[in-house]
Amino acid sequence: VDLSTSIGGVPLSTCIYNASGPRTGSSAAMAKIAASRSGCVLAKSATVSSQTGNDQPRTWHEENGKASLNSEGLPNNGIDYYIDSKTISETLGDSNKPYMVSISGKTLVDNLLMLGKISNVMKADPSIKIAGVELNLACPNIVGKPTIGYDFDQMEDVLKQVTSLPCFKGSAMFPLGIKMPPYFDRPHFEHAASILNKYKSCISYVASINTIGNALAIDSVAEMPCIRAKGGFAGLSGPAVKYTALANVKQMRELLDESIDVVGVGGVANGIDAFEMILCGASAVQVGTCHWTEGPSCFDRMCSELEGIMREKGYNSIDDFRGKLKEWS
Ligand code: RRO
């Protein structure tokens, strides 16, 4: 069976790869992803300058492993690190899988500046291996900054200005993906998708979902939030969010123009979860929390699990079942 796919025209050897966030901050961590069966390596969301993130404790895992919380606050080495040829070669080693960067500017100007830096690096060195850029409109953990994907006017302004950059004029210099927050109400899906569709000539894929923002875990012994920053309010992830993620992937696939690929992310921890995402229309599946808790061997495990399911069902390629969720009569 064949697990290969493509997103935004970028071929991936397997349809399962890492989400931005866990174990993606350094080339040493990303090299382990590159050495696994992950179809791609996606870096930690970058800001213009390096930053250390929120105060500890800023992560929490439920004992049964079904839910996690983070309020990392965008700790990262700064955009220059993630687009540096040394970082990229240390990350990829002799693997020739695609390397993508993620950006999560604190302001629109920061996002424009980072996209300018990426295109400058690519112009200066055409051999630089940056296969795509994921623009994160969904970080829930920055004190004083609302989630862009929940403010449709701001989201439209960001997409309008980003797609007006010279690197997207004519044929774009690199595929652009948009990381979206989860939605919970049909009119919100419709509104978000209609804005994304307006910029379809520049948007290659949409990745749904980021963590469910502003969840709260409480330590009943200490009678305190488990996480320090933002009063304990933090992004919820892990198996608990899979059902929200599946619904987001299904509705995004229904509402987005077919030229925009959908990447499914949220609570994927095994081959069945990946299979379900693809049934809902995902062209590829990202893994965040399971990669965080299990390490990069999760990609090898999930790829063999998905291959097993496909063999059992007689599917040879992911296109045999992608988007083919059946309906009740
Ligand atoms: O670094 C974080 O706190 C973080 C980010 Br940028 C994000 O997009 N999603 C998340 O759950 N945490």
Residues whose N, C-alpha, C, O or C-beta is under 5 A from the ligand:
A	BS01	RRO	S45 N70 S71 E72 G73 L74 P75 S104 A138 C139 P140 N141 N210 T211 G235
